């Protein structure tokens, strides 16, 4: 997901009274060309943790994670090796979970927590053998550390059940949201916005198919998100757009940040997300933070992100994943039922007012770090 209203993860020199956490991050965490929800989360909690007693020392490790080359492996090994015995180390799961041979031995002497944004095998398009190998490697890492942090309650439950982890070692620190001005939208119905990297897991091809089946409706759609993670898939989506004659209506805008991304949210009437897997869905709460209702796949932690307004109304429409026809039907309902549309918008504004901020995320993470065992040991 493109970064939006987030602050750098580097926090400078903190007062001596703060405890120190070494935060091991993927090398592209600050690269605007490859934005993601995980990167935005890492940057923001790194900025906010000092308010809850933790000085952050970031260690961004370049590499093709989670299957790094020799140089990246050596750099990660160096970072961990040079951390003093008993040091508190928070590792992004993208970096940690694919290399148990590097991480697990260090769990004997370091106080480690692993932050899992997305289980490695959940990435769409992996060869079955590769997915199985990554899954086994992730299991070995997560069983070796005393604390695992997930970004939704759904993800925490799945990690416990799938990897056989003890429930008391798996914690939730859900992403926050920065409340933004209410989006004026375009005409109240027709401008659709998808905010997600263009990858198979985010399902832009399904969105194209769904919109092609509703070409008689007066929609336009802008997809904001990175175009470099899977160039072959981007080409596939572009070809699909052209084949359906949608070049004037369906635009891949590339990554955006700051004022440009704010403007895209402000112009949106409806957020659309056709993912096949999500542990949470930060773009969902970013849209709701502008009062924009959501149409999304009913997968993973997305229902948690959509949530409910204080009165109980749901500020979005959830449809089965992998089902362009369900997306099309939901879009026809959005265009054709003004009263339902009014209720969704009212619920989105109510949910906006009730969203939690990033301080709550950092506080949850700080509690986990503060409760790490005083003596490092291999977890059962």
VOKEVEX-135316 format. One record per residue: residue in three letters; x, y, z of N, C-alpha, C in turn. Coordinates in steps of 0.001 Angstrom, whole numbers, padded with zeros to 6 digits, always signed. Example, Ala and Ser with C-alpha at 12.3 -4.5 7.8 and 13.67 -1.06 7.14 Angstrom:
<nodes>
ALA+013190-005690+007800+012300-004500+007800+013200-003300+007800;SER+012850-002250+007080+013670-001060+007140+012900+000030+007870;
</nodes>
This chain:
<nodes>
UNK+000846-001197+000000+000000+000000+000000+000872+001233+000000;UNK+000554+002265-000747+001345+003489-000718+001352+004121+000669;UNK+002499+004718+001009+002594+005373+002308+001767+006644+002320;UNK+001132+006919+003460+000293+008105+003550+000376+008682+004954;UNK+000754+009957+005016+000826+010652+006293+001572+009845+007343;UNK+002686+009234+006960+003495+008514+007926+004817+009234+008111;UNK+005479+008953+009216+006707+009645+009549+007885+008698+009426;UNK+009107+009207+009259+010273+008352+009111+010461+007469+010328;UNK+011033+006266+010090+011214+005358+011222+012400+005753+012077;UNK+013318+006538+011539+014481+006933+012333+014078+008033+013307;UNK+014389+007829+014580+013908+008765+015594+015018+009573+016234;UNK+016256+009398+015769+017324+010197+016320+017751+009726+017707;UNK+018434+010588+018430+018941+010226+019742+017855+010443+020786;UNK+017577+009412+021557+016531+009478+022571+017155+009673+023944;UNK+016369+010137+024905+016881+010297+026258+017418+008981+026802;UNK+018412+009066+027681+019059+007873+028204+018099+006993+028991;UNK+016994+007538+029472+016064+006759+030278+015283+005752+029438;UNK+015290+005928+028121+014543+005015+027269+015294+003692+027107;UNK+014550+002609+027079+015118+001324+026722+015328+001287+025202;UNK+016204+000409+024747+016545+000356+023329+015995-000906+022693;UNK+015393-000747+021512+014996-001884+020687+015663-001742+019330;UNK+016315-002797+018891+016888-002854+017559+015799-003357+016617;UNK+015463-002554+015615+014359-002865+014710+014958-003254+013364;UNK+014859-004530+013002+015433-005046+011762+014367-005006+010678;UNK+014651-004258+009603+013655-003914+008590+014126-004312+007202;UNK+013204-004509+006258+013625-004716+004871+014251-003454+004305;UNK+015205-003629+003407+015963-002486+002902+015132-001457+002170;UNK+014010-001834+001594+013196-000881+000845+012153-000175+001665;UNK+012299-000170+002978+011242+000364+003842+010917+001826+003557;UNK+011897+002581+003074+011685+004003+002793+011619+004322+001307;UNK+011572+003299+000453+011608+003524-000988+010208+003877-001488;UNK+009989+005116-001981+008651+005497-002440+008196+004728-003669;UNK+009108+004073-004375+008725+003326-005572+008104+001971-005242;UNK+008323+001489-004020+007762+000188-003634+007018+000324-002306;UNK+005982+001157-002273+005251+001344-001020+004468+000093-000658;UNK+004262-000110+000624+003451-001230+001094+002911-000887+002468;UNK+001849-001573+002844+001311-001381+004176+002303-001771+005249;UNK+003070-002844+004997+004066-003263+005982+005126-002207+006196;UNK+005609-001608+005108+006616-000548+005241+006065+000653+005988;UNK+004825+001055+005643+004217+002200+006318+004043+001915+007806;UNK+003620+000712+008139+003459+000307+009544+004803+000400+010268;UNK+005852-000189+009667+007166-000185+010308+007651+001233+010566;UNK+007516+002099+009568+007977+003471+009753+007223+004154+010882;UNK+005912+003969+010907+005117+004702+011882+005361+004241+013314;UNK+005401+002922+013530+005631+002470+014910+007048+002809+015354;UNK+007998+002808+014404+009346+003226+014751+009394+004660+015219;UNK+008564+005493+014629+008495+006905+015024+007791+007066+016373;UNK+006762+006259+016630+005916+006460+017812+006382+005715+019063;UNK+007227+004697+018918+007622+003907+020088+008324+004715+021181;UNK+009133+005742+020860+009777+006491+021948+008790+007106+022935;UNK+007586+007439+022485+006592+007991+023400+006166+006974+024441;UNK+006481+005704+024209+006105+004637+025139+007329+003940+025721;UNK+008454+004689+025756+009615+004215+026516+010677+003476+025743;UNK+010611+003469+024400+011569+002689+023625+012294+003549+022597;UNK+013614+003610+022724+014454+004211+021697+014632+003190+020577;UNK+014382+003598+019344+014447+002676+018213+015761+002865+017459;UNK+016475+001762+017286+017664+001768+016441+017348+000928+015202;UNK+017024+001577+014089+016631+000825+012889+017834+000220+012174;UNK+017639-000962+011643+018658-001640+010842+017968-002119+009567;UNK+018009-001322+008510+017396-001706+007244+018381-002569+006470;UNK+017955-003782+006134+018839-004754+005493+018380-004972+004051;UNK+019120-004456+003056+018726-004657+001658+018784-006134+001287;UNK+017874-006553+000427+017894-007938-000019+016580-008326-000659;UNK+016592-009458-001321+015395-009975-001977+014660-010872-000982;UNK+014078-010258+000018+013396-011001+001074+012047-011512+000585;UNK+011639-012711+001020+012190-013561+002083+013179-014616+001607;UNK+013665-014490+000344+014639-015452-000182+015880-014668-000605;UNK+016678-014244+000363+017777-013313+000081+018983-014014-000529;UNK+019825-013199-001150+021096-013680-001656+022157-013696-000571;UNK+023359-014036-000992+024466-014217-000048+024777-012935+000716;UNK+024814-011793+000014+025189-010531+000667+024152-010125+001715;UNK+022873-010277+001380+021815-009915+002327+021859-010820+003551;UNK+022087-012108+003344+022186-013038+004470+023342-012656+005382;UNK+024456-012306+004777+025628-011936+005575+025365-010662+006370;UNK+024659-009703+005768+024378-008453+006470+023429-008683+007640;UNK+022393-009485+007446+021497-009786+008560+022246-010503+009678;UNK+023078-011457+009308+023863-012163+010324+024756-011200+011090;UNK+025334-010243+010378+026201-009260+011049+025412-008408+012027;UNK+024243-007910+011604+023422-007068+012475+023070-007811+013768;UNK+022674-009046+013634+022299-009805+014831+023529-010146+015663;UNK+024603-010539+015022+025824-010912+015742+026375-009744+016551;UNK+026252-008522+016016+026807-007358+016705+025879-006780+017767;UNK+024671-007344+017906+023783-006939+018997+024239-007634+020279;UNK+024307-006871+021347+024850-007421+022590+023921-008470+023182;UNK+024480-009361+023988+023693-010402+024642+022544-009775+025427;UNK+021354-010325+025268+020188-009824+025997+019526-008619+025361;UNK+020041-008147+024208+019431-006989+023547+018027-007336+023068;UNK+017148-006317+023075+015793-006471+022556+015824-006206+021049;UNK+015353-007174+020265+015394-007078+018804+014005-007369+018259;UNK+013466-006421+017521+012197-006588+016818+012512-006776+015344;UNK+012051-007881+014767+012357-008186+013373+011079-008193+012542;UNK+011114-007489+011412+010034-007614+010440+010055-009042+009911;UNK+008875-009685+009880+008816-011077+009482+009266-011333+008063;UNK+009160-010340+007177+009616-010526+005810+011111-010822+005782;UNK+011858-010182+006694+013297-010402+006788+013609-011664+007582;UNK+012906-011877+008680+013281-012928+009623+012832-014317+009221;UNK+011614-014422+008666+010955-015728+008640+011455-016676+007566;UNK+012218-016190+006604+012733-017070+005563+014112-017620+005838;UNK+014737-017196+006950+016134-017581+007198+016317-018082+008637;UNK+015667-019182+008991+015804-019696+010364+017239-020045+010728;UNK+018042-020437+009734+019427-020802+010037+020220-019609+010555;UNK+019772-018379+010273+020423-017171+010785+019758-016697+012069;UNK+018432-016700+012103+017698-016103+013221+017634-017019+014437;UNK+017351-018295+014228+017092-019187+015364+018284-019299+016314;UNK+019525-019473+015825+020643-019548+016775+020779-018285+017631;UNK+020460-017120+017047+020580-015877+017805+019473-015733+018845;UNK+018381-016489+018690+017313-016443+019693+017774-017014+021026;UNK+018906-017693+021013+019456-018219+022265+019990-017112+023170;UNK+020392-015987+022567+021039-014954+023393+020386-013576+023275;UNK+019499-013378+022285+018825-012096+022110+017362-012221+022514;UNK+016783-011109+022943+015365-011084+023322+014583-010635+022093;UNK+014026-011591+021363+013479-011336+020040+011965-011331+020017;UNK+011419-010462+019161+010011-010499+018776+009967-010364+017266;UNK+009050-011093+016628+008900-011040+015174+007534-010456+014841;UNK+007534-009450+013977+006319-008767+013542+005905-009331+012188;UNK+004773-010039+012144+004324-010714+010921+003249-009860+010247;UNK+003591-009281+009111+002603-008527+008330+001772-009454+007454;UNK+002415-010461+006879+001732-011431+006030+002510-012734+006110;UNK+001858-013849+006466+002568-015132+006427+003184-015354+005052;UNK+004422-015834+005027+005162-015890+003775+004461-016711+002701;UNK+003847-017809+003070+003222-018683+002084+001906-018132+001556;UNK+001407-017032+002135+000141-016454+001689+000289-015569+000462;UNK+001517-015268+000072+001694-014450-001121+001216-015234-002337;UNK+000365-014620-003134-000215-015287-004295+000826-015507-005379;UNK+000690-016613-006093+001536-016866-007253+002790-017657-006961;UNK+003016-018054-005710+004200-018839-005392+004049-020265-005909;UNK+005139-020819-006408+005172-022239-006710+004866-023022-005431;UNK+004136-024126-005562+003699-024878-004373+004873-025326-003523;UNK+005959-025753-004164+007122-026214-003404+007781-025055-002666;UNK+007855-023899-003318+008431-022720-002664+007571-022295-001477;UNK+006253-022272-001674+005350-021899-000583+005503-022842+000600;UNK+005608-024135+000335+005753-025104+001422+007074-024906+002156;UNK+008138-024625+001402+009430-024395+002043+009402-023140+002919;UNK+008837-022043+002385+008757-020808+003170+007896-021004+004411;UNK+006820-021766+004271+005946-022032+005401+006706-022757+006511;UNK+007477-023760+006139+008247-024515+007136+009315-023641+007788;UNK+009958-022805+006991+010985-021916+007542+010369-020909+008509;UNK+009233-020354+008132+008553-019414+009017+008172-020085+010335;UNK+007671-021309+010252+007277-022029+011471+008472-022196+012407;UNK+009619-022540+011841+010810-022739+012667+011209-021449+013386;UNK+011138-020333+012665+011499-019048+013280+010504-018676+014379;UNK+009217-018734+014062+008210-018273+015018+008154-019143+016264;UNK+008481-020414+016135+008513-021277+017318+009736-021033+018188;UNK+010756-020366+017615+012003-020164+018353+012044-018866+019146;UNK+011146-017920+018834+011202-016617+019503+010117-016534+020577;UNK+010325-015742+021605+009357-015682+022705+008115-014865+022413;UNK+008121-014032+021365+006946-013203+021086+006776-013025+019581;UNK+005535-013152+019151+005150-012922+017761+004053-011868+017763;UNK+004158-010889+016880+003171-009815+016800+002460-009905+015458;UNK+001131-009983+015507+000303-009991+014304-000432-008664+014207;UNK-000949-008367+013014-001581-007065+012797-003105-007116+012841;UNK-003670-008257+013189-005113-008358+013422-005369-009553+014319;UNK-006516-009575+014958-006881-010733+015775-007015-011973+014901;UNK-007560-011794+013688-007675-012929+012773-006297-013513+012476;UNK-005328-012656+012183-003987-013128+011853-003345-013817+013052;UNK-003577-013289+014244-003023-013922+015445-003581-015335+015618;UNK-004896-015478+015447-005497-016807+015577-004954-017759+014525;UNK-004779-017263+013316-004275-018128+012251-002842-018572+012517;UNK-001994-017676+013006-000619-018054+013311-000574-019113+014403;UNK-001426-018957+015401-001476-019941+016485-001865-021311+015939;UNK-002937-021351+015151-003437-022639+014685-002549-023248+013602;UNK-002075-022423+012699-001317-022940+011552+000084-023390+011937;UNK+000729-022631+012812+002110-022945+013172+002235-023634+014533;UNK+001118-023880+015193+001176-024567+016482+001862-023744+017562;UNK+001637-022438+017565+002254-021559+018551+001403-021482+019807;UNK+002050-021201+020913+001300-021006+022155+000543-019685+022073;UNK-000741-019666+022387-001516-018418+022270-000953-017274+023090;UNK-000330-017581+024225+000178-016498+025079+001425-015840+024499;UNK+001985-016401+023427+003166-015794+022798+002823-014996+021551;UNK+001553-014999+021147+001147-014304+019929+000254-013128+020308;UNK+000621-011951+019874-000030-010718+020295-000516-009939+019066;UNK-001460-009052+019291-002001-008231+018217-001651-006765+018435;UNK-001156-006124+017390-000953-004670+017383-001500-004169+016051;UNK-002799-003904+016025-003467-003534+014776-002996-002169+014292;UNK-002907-001975+012977-002513-000669+012445-003463+000437+012897;UNK-002919+001615+013068-003741+002780+013366-004179+003472+012087;UNK-004825+004602+012263-005257+005403+011117-005221+006868+011516;UNK-004764+007706+010607-004773+009149+010823-006064+009725+010249;UNK-006898+010288+011095-008154+010860+010624-007858+012012+009660;UNK-008488+011957+008508-008270+012952+007455-009557+013738+007230;UNK-009490+014855+006511-010734+015571+006173-011689+014667+005408;UNK-012973+014886+005596-013968+014117+004854-013773+014317+003356;UNK-013768+013212+002623-013582+013290+001178-014832+013858+000512;UNK-014698+014918-000264-015868+015429-000983-016312+014504-002102;UNK-015408+013623-002560-015754+012722-003648-015845+013441-004981;UNK-016441+012759-005939-016584+013325-007278-018042+013690-007523;UNK-018857+012684-007784-020292+012955-007909-021092+012151-006893;UNK-020373+011561-005915-021045+010802-004872-021212+009334-005167;UNK-020857+008887-006383-021098+007492-006718-020061+006906-007668;UNK-019555+007655-008638-018913+007018-009785-017396+006866-009701;UNK-016703+007627-008853-015241+007534-008818-014820+006424-007863;UNK-014224+005378-008421-013745+004244-007641-012237+004378-007465;UNK-011762+003974-006298-010337+004051-005991-009876+002727-005411;UNK-008800+002192-005986-008135+001009-005427-006736+001430-005013;UNK-006378+001200-003753-005044+001546-003266-004352+000248-002854;UNK-003462-000217-003698-002768-001491-003458-001698-001673-004514;UNK-000564-002263-004131+000438-002635-005123-000205-003551-006154;UNK+000195-003402-007400-000397-004213-008477+000308-005568-008488;UNK-000273-006507-007763+000254-007868-007628-000912-008846-007674;UNK-000649-010109-007963-001744-011083-008022-002561-011151-006733;UNK-001907-011003-005573-002655-011101-004313-003676-009980-004165;UNK-003390-008827-004732-004316-007703-004628-005455-007777-005649;UNK-005314-008625-006658-006440-008990-007508-006965-007924-008449;UNK-006091-007061-008960-006594-006041-009891-007217-006661-011136;UNK-006787-007852-011535-007392-008496-012710-008861-008821-012458;UNK-009182-009216-011220-010589-009482-010902-011406-008197-010932;UNK-010785-007109-010491-011477-005827-010508-011757-005391-011947;UNK-010793-005585-012843-011016-005255-014255-012172-006076-014817;UNK-012184-007372-014530-013250-008235-015040-014614-007801-014499;UNK-014656-007464-013220-015921-007047-012615-016425-005753-013236;UNK-015523-004814-013455-015937-003533-014021-016288-003658-015505;UNK-015606-004558-016194-015952-004779-017599-017376-005293-017730;UNK-017807-006108-016744-019174-006627-016767-020196-005569-016364;UNK-019706-004433-015866-020594-003319-015506-020242-002084-016328;UNK-019811-002307-017573-019366-001193-018415-020500-000243-018772;UNK-021738-000685-018591-022874+000194-018884-023083+001252-017804;UNK-022415+001071-016646-022531+002048-015560-021475+003139-015721;UNK-021720+004339-015197-020821+005470-015457-019654+005570-014466;UNK-018935+004483-014262-017840+004490-013311-016524+004920-013977;UNK-015585+005361-013136-014177+005465-013513-013386+004925-012330;UNK-012235+004342-012598-011462+003714-011524-009999+004089-011646;UNK-009423+004507-010522-007996+004789-010434-007378+003787-009473;UNK-006336+003100-009934-005591+002161-009087-004263+002798-008718;UNK-004085+003074-007440-002854+003676-006926-002035+002578-006258;UNK-000792+002409-006694+000044+001389-006077+001249+001071-006923;UNK+002238+000444-006305+003491+000132-006970+003308-000746-008196;UNK+004150-000519-009191+004065-001246-010461+005313-002076-010725;UNK+006183-002222-009742+007466-002896-009975+007580-004257-009297;UNK+006656-004592-008399+006805-005847-007662+006647-007067-008550;UNK+005764-006990-009534+005508-008129-010425+005209-007587-011822;UNK+006247-007237-012584+006035-006614-013898+005187-007466-014848;UNK+005331-008786-014784+004543-009642-015675+003057-009514-015370;UNK+002733-009444-014095+001327-009288-013731+000810-007913-014140;UNK+001614-006881-013972+001207-005542-014400+000892-005545-015892;UNK+001735-006206-016684+001476-006308-018124+000176-007046-018396;UNK-000075-008089-017616-001323-008846-017773-002532-007962-017507;UNK-002451-007158-016440-003571-006276-016107-003752-005220-017188;UNK-002653-004651-017680-002756-003653-018751-003398-004259-020006;UNK-002988-005484-020340-003565-006151-021510-005062-006394-021310;UNK-005443-006749-020094-006850-007008-019799-007671-005720-019919;UNK-007117-004628-019418-007790-003330-019540-008015-002989-021021;UNK-006972-003183-021826-007081-002869-023259-008070-003793-023954;UNK-008024-005071-023608-008901-006039-024263-010371-005719-024039;UNK-010671-005180-022866-012059-004822-022545-012409-003390-022964;UNK-011465-002701-023579-011732-001341-024037-011932-000350-022909;UNK-011151-000510-021824-011354+000316-020630-010215+001305-020384;UNK-009373+001543-021375-008204+002401-021136-008592+003802-020685;UNK-009722+004311-021112-010140+005659-020729-010841+005694-019371;UNK-011083+004517-018785-011886+004476-017558-011162+003809-016389;UNK-010152+002997-016680-009447+002231-015646-007963+002557-015760;UNK-007437+003271-014771-006075+003801-014876-005183+003251-013776;UNK-004021+002746-014153-002985+002370-013198-002098+003591-012987;UNK-002252+004234-011837-001595+005523-011599-000202+005393-011012;UNK+000208+004181-010605+001497+004016-009959+001446+004445-008505;UNK+002581+004400-007812+002597+004746-006386+002376+006238-006171;UNK+001717+006562-005083+001507+007959-004679+001769+008089-003184;UNK+002099+009280-002773+002299+009580-001364+001947+011038-001127;UNK+001833+011406+000137+001625+012793+000500+000401+013413-000131;UNK+000577+014618-000684-000548+015382-001221-001226+014680-002396;UNK-000433+013958-003205-001026+013260-004341-001978+012164-003882;UNK-001556+011399-002901-002421+010339-002386-003622+010931-001668;UNK-003399+012003-000914-004530+012678-000255-005575+013113-001281;UNK-005106+013621-002422-006032+014076-003459-006815+012904-004050;UNK-006167+011755-004179-006877+010580-004705-007964+010132-003745;UNK-007663+010124-002464-008701+009772-001483-009817+010814-001497;UNK-009465+012085-001590-010480+013142-001551-011449+013044-002725;UNK-010973+012552-003869-011827+012449-005055-012655+011172-005093;UNK-012374+010234-004163-013007+008917-004223-014430+008934-003677;UNK-015294+008191-004347-016647+007948-003843-016750+006574-003189;UNK-015924+005623-003650-015944+004264-003109-014562+003657-003250;UNK-014062+003057-002146-012822+002286-002200-013147+000864-002621;UNK-012350+000299-003541-012555-001082-003980-011258-001864-003800;UNK-011365-003084-003278-010196-003914-003003-010581-005367-003240;UNK-009919-006006-004204-010296-007365-004612-009253-008395-004196;UNK-008633-008213-003054-007540-009078-002607-007990-010515-002393;UNK-007017-011427-002550-007264-012826-002222-006781-013168-000823;UNK-005930-012317-000230-005445-012530+001140-005033-011195+001726;UNK-005440-010948+002954-005051-009739+003685-005038-010082+005174;UNK-003978-009697+005869-004001-009885+007317-004791-008773+008008;UNK-004902-007616+007357-005693-006513+007911-006302-005690+006784;UNK-005498-004887+006115-005995-004036+005033-005932-002575+005413;UNK-004712-002004+005466-004560-000619+005903-005224+000369+004962;UNK-005290+000039+003660-005958+000944+002726-007433+001089+003067;UNK-008010+000049+003649-009418+000107+004057-009612+001178+005114;UNK-008788+001163+006154-008969+002152+007218-008549+003549+006757;UNK-007603+003639+005823-007253+004956+005298-008436+005564+004548;UNK-009171+004733+003795-010363+005236+003117-011420+005646+004137;UNK-011645+004806+005127-012649+005125+006145-012257+006367+006935;UNK-010953+006601+007094-010497+007807+007791-010880+009068+007033;UNK-011229+008925+005755-011735+010043+004950-013252+009990+004796;UNK-013888+009009+005445-015332+008864+005311-015759+008203+004014;UNK-014842+007493+003359-015144+006818+002091-015533+005371+002379;UNK-016720+004922+001979-017098+003525+002192-016280+002585+001321;UNK-016382+001285+001618-015464+000297+001059-016244-000870+000453;UNK-015774-001350-000678-016211-002612-001272-014972-003490-001349;UNK-014975-004616-000624-013749-005401-000513-014048-006887-000414;UNK-013019-007681-000690-013115-009128-000513-013220-009462+000972;UNK-014052-010431+001269-014236-010895+002650-013154-011928+002956;UNK-011944-011442+003217-010809-012323+003479-010043-011854+004702;UNK-009480-012808+005431-008547-012511+006499-009037-011466+007473;UNK-008198-010440+007694-008520-009405+008654-009300-008237+008089;UNK-009733-008327+006815-010464-007203+006215-011736-006866+006993;UNK-012555-007849+007425-013729-007478+008223-013383-006690+009480;UNK-012235-006986+010109-011803-006205+011279-011501-004773+010877;UNK-010811-004608+009743-010469-003263+009290-011722-002473+008942;UNK-012675-003101+008265-013927-002420+007928-014681-002062+009199;UNK-014812-003012+010105-015428-002750+011402-016875-002304+011303;UNK-017302-001596+012336-018672-001081+012398-018664+000335+012944;UNK-019638+001105+012527-019856+002425+013114-020380+002246+014538;UNK-020310+003272+015374-020792+003137+016751-022218+002613+016867;UNK-023059+002887+015895-024427+002396+015945-024594+000970+015464;UNK-023488+000354+014993-023533-001029+014552-023570-001231+013051;UNK-023753-000157+012268-023811-000307+010823-022420-000579+010255;UNK-022374-001406+009206-021113-001739+008554-020845-000729+007448;UNK-019666-000101+007439-019382+000958+006456-018837+000436+005136;UNK-019251-000758+004770-018732-001313+003539-019514-002532+003107;UNK-019146-003047+001948-019749-004236+001365-018639-005271+001227;UNK-018835-006441+001816-017859-007520+001723-018403-008610+000811;UNK-017565-009042-000142-017991-010052-001111-017000-011207-001085;UNK-017417-012399-001538-016494-013536-001553-015275-013235-002424;UNK-014095-013731-002019-012901-013528-002851-012968-014367-004121;UNK-012123-014045-005080-012017-014798-006340-013343-014837-007103;UNK-014159-013811-006956-015509-013854-007540-015847-012517-008195;UNK-015370-012297-009435-015679-011032-010115-017180-010789-010249;UNK-017976-011852-010401-019421-011670-010547-020024-011065-009283;UNK-019514-011474-008111-020009-010893-006863-019627-009418-006770;UNK-018426-009076-007231-018019-007675-007267-018942-006868-008183;UNK-019243-007433-009344-020121-006745-010287-021496-006502-009678;UNK-022042-007540-009023-023364-007402-008412-023352-006329-007329;UNK-022288-006304-006523-022196-005295-005472-022097-003892-006064;UNK-021339-003757-007148-021229-002451-007808-022571-002001-008369;UNK-023322-002923-008931-024649-002550-009449-025558-002101-008306;UNK-025431-002746-007154-026202-002297-006001-025787-000907-005549;UNK-024461-000654-005549-023953+000667-005163-024516+001760-006077;UNK-024521+001514-007367-025019+002514-008310-026545+002610-008292;UNK-027221+001487-008045-028662+001452-008258-029527+001656-007036;UNK-028924+001700-005847-029718+001800-004618-029288+003022-003809;UNK-029838+004180-004090-029414+005419-003416-029539+005359-001900;UNK-030568+004708-001383-030745+004652+000068-029656+003798+000714;UNK-029326+002671+000084-028239+001842+000605-026917+002611+000544;UNK-026724+003369-000508-025517+004174-000639-025448+005225+000463;UNK-026577+005834+000762-026609+006839+001828-026248+006211+003170;UNK-026762+004998+003445-026460+004324+004707-024975+003981+004814;UNK-024393+003531+003705-022970+003195+003722-022113+004422+003994;UNK-022462+005529+003379-021695+006756+003608-021823+007229+005053;UNK-023024+007145+005612-023217+007545+007008-022424+006630+007939;UNK-022425+005324+007648-021669+004388+008466-020164+004655+008353;UNK-019677+005001+007151-018260+005311+006979-017862+006529+007799;UNK-018733+007532+007834-018416+008714+008657-018403+008351+010137;UNK-019324+007477+010569-019320+007044+011957-018093+006233+012301;UNK-017697+005353+011406-016492+004552+011631-015261+005446+011658;UNK-015225+006445+010824-014113+007393+010798-013881+007994+012171;UNK-014946+008403+012821-014820+009057+014122-014339+008097+015198;UNK-014539+006780+014985-014208+005800+016015-012884+005085+015772;UNK-012191+005372+014665-010943+004678+014358-009879+004942+015406;UNK-009088+003913+015697-007979+004080+016631-006779+004701+015946;UNK-005981+005427+016691-004796+006080+016142-003564+005197+016253;UNK-002474+005666+015678-001228+004911+015703-000611+004832+017094;UNK-000979+005751+017972-000447+005669+019338-000858+004362+019998;UNK-002072+003908+019727-002531+002644+020302-001716+001473+019754;UNK-001339+001543+018480-000500+000501+017888+000848+000447+018587;UNK+001484+001611+018716+002798+001669+019360+002720+001236+020814;UNK+001648+001612+021496+001484+001206+022895+001406-000309+023014;UNK+000625-000948+022121+000508-002408+022150+001860-003069+021908;UNK+002600-002534+020954+003912-003099+020642+004884-002885+021801;UNK+004819-001720+022420+005695-001439+023564+005433-002407+024711;UNK+004174-002748+024940+003838-003707+026001+004462-005065+025698;UNK+004380-005505+024443+004974-006790+024062+006477-006774+024315;UNK+007139-005714+023875+008588-005622+024066+008953-005601+025553;UNK+008150-004911+026339+008435-004806+027761+008257-006104+028513;UNK+007506-007035+027928+007252-008308+028600+008107-009447+028073;UNK+009064-009142+027199+009964-010196+026745+010740-010756+027927;UNK+010992-012058+027938+011704-012648+029069+013033-011970+029315;UNK+013389-011836+030568+014635-011181+030917+015858-011962+030488;UNK+015731-013279+030440+016829-014119+029993+016453-014769+028677;UNK+017200-014538+027610+016881-015169+026332+016893-016689+026460;UNK+015997-017319+025735+015956-018774+025717+015178-019195+024481;UNK+015434-020403+024041+014661-020932+022924+013254-021224+023405;UNK+012243-020641+022694+010845-020858+023093+010417-022257+022695;UNK+009489-022806+023467+008984-024153+023172+008056-024104+021989;
</nodes>
